[in-house]
Amino acid sequence: MILIGQYDSPFVRRVGIALHLYQLPFEHRPWSTFADADRLQALNPLMRVPTLVLDDGFVLIESHLMLDYLDRHVGPDRALWPAQDPARRQAQHITALATGMAEKAVSLFYERILHKTGPSPQWQARCAAQIGAVMAALEPELASRSSCYCGGETLGHADIAIGCALRFIADAHPGLIDAARYPALTAFAHTLEELPVFRQVSQPFLPPD
Ligand SMILES: N[C@@H](CCC(=O)N[C@@H](CS)C(=O)NCC(=O)O)C(=O)O
């Protein structure tokens, strides 16, 4: 398997962390979405990362679908979604909030750096409001959890999605989030970043060149 994309992307990182947790061997190609656009597009018409090339050559796009495929591939004992509802549906709800928030943060970042005439204040305000609303929705979920992680006592996709989203927001948008308003999320992000797998699958944030 070949995982394409850099680990400063919250979506590439969540797949990389999952691959390590599944203990699946893979090659990592840290291509840039801008500098390596041509070779990326030859594999993925959307020119986005992560892009995952399976051993039979089939190319998977969309981190959600990669993790869905990989969870089935490794089987129920190593899968990173809780097996049963309501824990499964709750973990997927949290994951959708976290990855949706990461998408808004990526969009907000591109808005800031890619416009020659300057960003749209309306779009910036909308993205920031969406990120703030998700933070406010996730904070009580985290504060009221009765287990170590979102889906139980072991690390799963929802935790990984939250950790990757929060790290991206902190790196790409310093000062956007007031950590004091989200103590449970802030503490959780800190705990996750201390885990060996989060330390291993990590890189400094690199704006596109
Ligand atoms: N929903 C996608 C989002 C992937 C995504 O937005 N990746 C960004 C990098 S963080 C990207 O490839 N951006 C380049 C572009 O959209 O043209 C996923 O989960 O895989």
The ligand as an SDF file (V2000), in Angstrom:
LIG
                    3D

 20 19  0  0  0  0  0  0  0  0999 V2000
  -12.7430   14.8940    2.3860 N   0  0  0  0  0  0  0  0  0  0  0  0
  -11.3670   14.7000    1.9820 C   0  0  0  0  0  0  0  0  0  0  0  0
  -10.5830   15.9940    2.2540 C   0  0  0  0  0  0  0  0  0  0  0  0
   -9.1590   15.9240    1.7110 C   0  0  0  0  0  0  0  0  0  0  0  0
   -8.5550   17.3060    1.5830 C   0  0  0  0  0  0  0  0  0  0  0  0
   -9.2490   18.3400    1.6070 O   0  0  0  0  0  0  0  0  0  0  0  0
   -7.2300   17.3360    1.4530 N   0  0  0  0  0  0  0  0  0  0  0  0
   -6.5380   18.6070    1.2250 C   0  0  0  0  0  0  0  0  0  0  0  0
   -5.2140   18.6370    1.9920 C   0  0  0  0  0  0  0  0  0  0  0  0
   -5.4980   18.8110    3.7280 S   0  0  0  0  0  0  0  0  0  0  0  0
   -6.2180   18.7130   -0.2450 C   0  0  0  0  0  0  0  0  0  0  0  0
   -5.8920   17.7280   -0.8800 O   0  0  0  0  0  0  0  0  0  0  0  0
   -6.3060   19.9420   -0.7860 N   0  0  0  0  0  0  0  0  0  0  0  0
   -6.0050   20.2480   -2.1610 C   0  0  0  0  0  0  0  0  0  0  0  0
   -7.2440   20.6080   -2.9450 C   0  0  0  0  0  0  0  0  0  0  0  0
   -8.3630   20.5060   -2.4040 O   0  0  0  0  0  0  0  0  0  0  0  0
   -7.1150   20.9730   -4.0860 O   0  0  0  0  0  0  0  0  0  0  0  0
  -10.7920   13.5210    2.7590 C   0  0  0  0  0  0  0  0  0  0  0  0
  -11.2550   13.2590    3.8700 O   0  0  0  0  0  0  0  0  0  0  0  0
   -9.9130   12.8040    2.2230 O   0  0  0  0  0  0  0  0  0  0  0  0
  1  2  1  0
  2  3  1  0
  2 18  1  0
  3  4  1  0
  4  5  1  0
  5  6  2  0
  5  7  1  0
  7  8  1  0
  8  9  1  0
  8 11  1  0
  9 10  1  0
 11 12  2  0
 11 13  1  0
 13 14  1  0
 14 15  1  0
 15 16  2  0
 15 17  1  0
 18 19  2  0
 18 20  1  0
M  END
$$$$
